[in-house]
């Protein structure tokens, strides 16, 4: 995790959503879409969902849960992540491009 930057996260345990203030320049609609997506995910399957950028600019959806959380739906989690990767593909690709251009200094082309 040393070379990752968290974009946002939601926790079913604390019933909280975190948005990294470094990304405040993102449009409000994007921030709201991320908030709704993360909160609905944790309400549905439990655990913790984090969206992070790897050091090369790839957006990753990471899931964690407490070891003693027997209500966490592991199968539902995998299915939900695959669904999000399909339905939010355009959003995720746009976020990766944003990160690569504004944080890694790469060309938008």
C-alpha positions in Angstrom: 0.0 0.0 0.0 3.0 2.3 0.2 2.7 3.5 -3.4 -1.1 3.8 -3.6 -3.2 6.8 -3.2 -6.7 6.4 -1.9 -9.4 8.2 -3.8 -12.3 7.3 -1.6 -13.5 4.6 0.8 -16.6 3.4 2.6 -17.0 1.3 5.7 -20.0 -0.7 6.7 -18.5 -1.0 10.2 -18.2 2.7 10.9 -21.0 3.7 8.5 -18.7 6.4 7.1 -17.6 7.5 3.7 -14.1 9.1 3.1 -13.1 11.2 0.2 -9.5 12.2 -0.2 -9.4 16.0 -0.2 -6.5 15.9 -2.7 -9.2 15.2 -5.3 -11.5 18.1 -4.4 -11.0 19.5 -7.9 -13.2 16.7 -9.3 -16.7 17.8 -10.3 -19.3 17.5 -7.5 -21.3 15.0 -9.7 -18.4 12.7 -9.8 -17.8 12.9 -6.1 -21.4 12.2 -5.4 -21.5 9.2 -7.8 -18.5 7.8 -6.0 -20.1 8.3 -2.6 -23.4 6.7 -3.7 -21.5 3.7 -5.3 -19.3 3.0 -2.3 -22.0 3.4 0.3 -24.5 1.2 -1.6 -21.7 -1.4 -2.0 -21.0 -1.6 1.7 -24.7 -1.5 2.6 -25.2 -4.5 0.2 -22.3 -6.8 1.0 -20.7 -5.2 4.1 -17.0 -4.7 4.8 -14.9 -1.9 3.4 -14.5 -0.7 -0.2 -11.5 1.4 -1.2 -10.8 3.0 -4.5 -7.1 3.5 -4.9 -4.7 4.6 -7.6 -1.6 2.4 -8.1 1.7 4.2 -8.8 1.2 3.7 -12.5 -2.2 5.4 -12.4 -4.6 2.3 -12.5 -7.7 2.6 -10.5 -8.2 -0.4 -8.2 -11.2 -1.5 -6.2 -10.1 -3.1 -3.0 -12.3 -4.9 -0.5 -11.5 -5.7 3.1 -13.5 -7.1 5.9 -13.1 -8.0 9.6 -11.9 -11.6 10.1 -14.8 -12.3 12.5 -17.4 -10.7 10.2 -19.5 -13.7 9.3 -22.2 -11.5 7.7 -19.8 -10.3 5.0 -20.9 -11.7 1.6 -17.7 -12.8 -0.1 -19.5 -14.2 -3.2 -21.7 -11.1 -3.4 -18.7 -8.9 -3.1 -16.9 -10.5 -6.1 -20.1 -10.3 -8.2 -20.7 -6.7 -7.1 -17.1 -5.6 -8.0 -17.5 -7.2 -11.5 -20.8 -5.4 -11.9 -19.2 -2.1 -10.9 -16.3 -2.6 -13.3 -18.8 -3.1 -16.1 -21.4 -0.5 -15.3 -18.9 2.2 -14.2 -16.2 1.5 -16.8 -16.5 5.0 -18.4 -16.3 6.7 -14.9 -13.3 4.6 -13.9 -11.5 5.2 -17.2 -12.1 8.9 -16.9 -10.7 8.9 -13.3 -7.6 7.0 -14.5 -7.0 9.6 -17.2 -7.5 12.5 -14.7 -5.0 10.9 -12.4 -2.4 10.2 -15.1 -2.6 13.7 -16.5 -2.8 15.8 -13.3 -0.8 13.7 -10.9 1.6 11.7 -13.1 2.1 14.5 -15.7 1.4 12.2 -18.6 -0.1 13.4 -21.9 -3.9 13.1 -22.3 -3.4 11.3 -25.7 
